[in-house]
């Protein structure tokens, strides 16, 4: 049975991703495979973290730890498997300059009722 993504309701920045990368593998992709009327374009973020790394993350990057809900049972129960996050609120620093035209095009496609595509390996 596939697990659903944990939805992050706060704005995520590249600094959040880099903080998690200090202790975990993080995959960052952009998903605009739905029309905006169905689902807002968003980042799909996969985190592979070991339980023994959570304490460091919580101590060194508490805001990120809380934002990604690492202290909740919902997330904790998924460790050591991939934790899947859906992030639709993000700072522009999440979009590298070399990917911006592709992501902007995907967002525009989704906004006009078409599927904009899935962009892998954002950074």
N, C-alpha and C positions, 0 to 999 in steps of 0.2 A: 504494500500500500504506500503510495507516495505521500510524503508529508507536505503540508502546505507551508508556504513561506511565512516568516515572521514579518509583519508589516511595521516599518519604522515610521512613526508619525512626526518625528523631528527632522529638521534640516541636517543633512549629512554633508561633511566636507572631505576633501582629500586628506586633511590632517587626521580625521577619524580612521580612514582606511590605513594610513601609514602607521598609526598607533597600534592597530590590530596586527599589522604585518610584522611588528617587532616580535610577536610571539606566535603567529599563526600564518598559515597559507590563506590568502584571500584572492578569490577570482572575482573580477569586476566585468560585467557585461551590461549592455543596454538593450532593453526590450521595448520595441514599439510594434509588436506583432498584433496588437489589437487596435481597433478604431478607438479614438479618444472617448467616444460616447460609451464604449464598453469598459475600457480600463485606460487610465492615464499612462503615457509612456513612463518608464521607470528603469532604475538600475536593478539588476539581479546580482546580488552579492552572495557569494558562497564562502563560508568561513570553515576552515578545518583547524580546530584548536584542541589541545589536550587539557584535561582538567587541572593539571598541576601548573598551567600557565595563567589561569584565571586570576590568581591572587596578585601576581605582578601587574597584570593589565588593570585590575581594579585599583591598585595602589598608585600606579604611575599615570593612568589615564582614566580617572574616575568618571568624568563626563561621558567619554566614549563607552566605557563599560556599562554605564546606566542606559545610554541611548540605545545600545544594541542588546540590552536586557539580558546580559550574561548572568546576572544574579537570579534570574527567574527560573522556576521549574520547567517552564515551556522550552527554554533554550537549553538549560542544563541537561535535560533528558536526551537531547539530541547528540551530545558529545559522546564519543569521539567521531561520530559521523558528520557529514557536512551539515552546517546550519545554513539554511537558505533565507535570505532577507530580500524584501522588496522595498525599494526606496524611491518615492516619487517626488520628494522634496529634497533638493540638493543645491549646494553652492556651485557656481559656475566653474570653480577650480576642479570639479570632478570631471570636466570635459577637457581633455588635452587638446591643444591647438590642432594637432594633426588629425584628430577624430571629429572636430567640431563640424565641418561641412557635412559629414556623413550622418552625424547625430541630428543636426538641424534639419536635414532633409527627411530623416525618419520621423521626427516630430511633426514636421509640416504635412507629411503624408497621412499620419494618424489623425491630425487635426481636420483634414478635409475628407475623412471617412474611408481612407484606404489603410492598408496595413503597411507600416513603415519598415519592418524588418527587425532582425536581431543582430546586434553588433557585438562581437566577442573581443575579449582581451583589451579593455579600455585602457588600463594601465596596471 
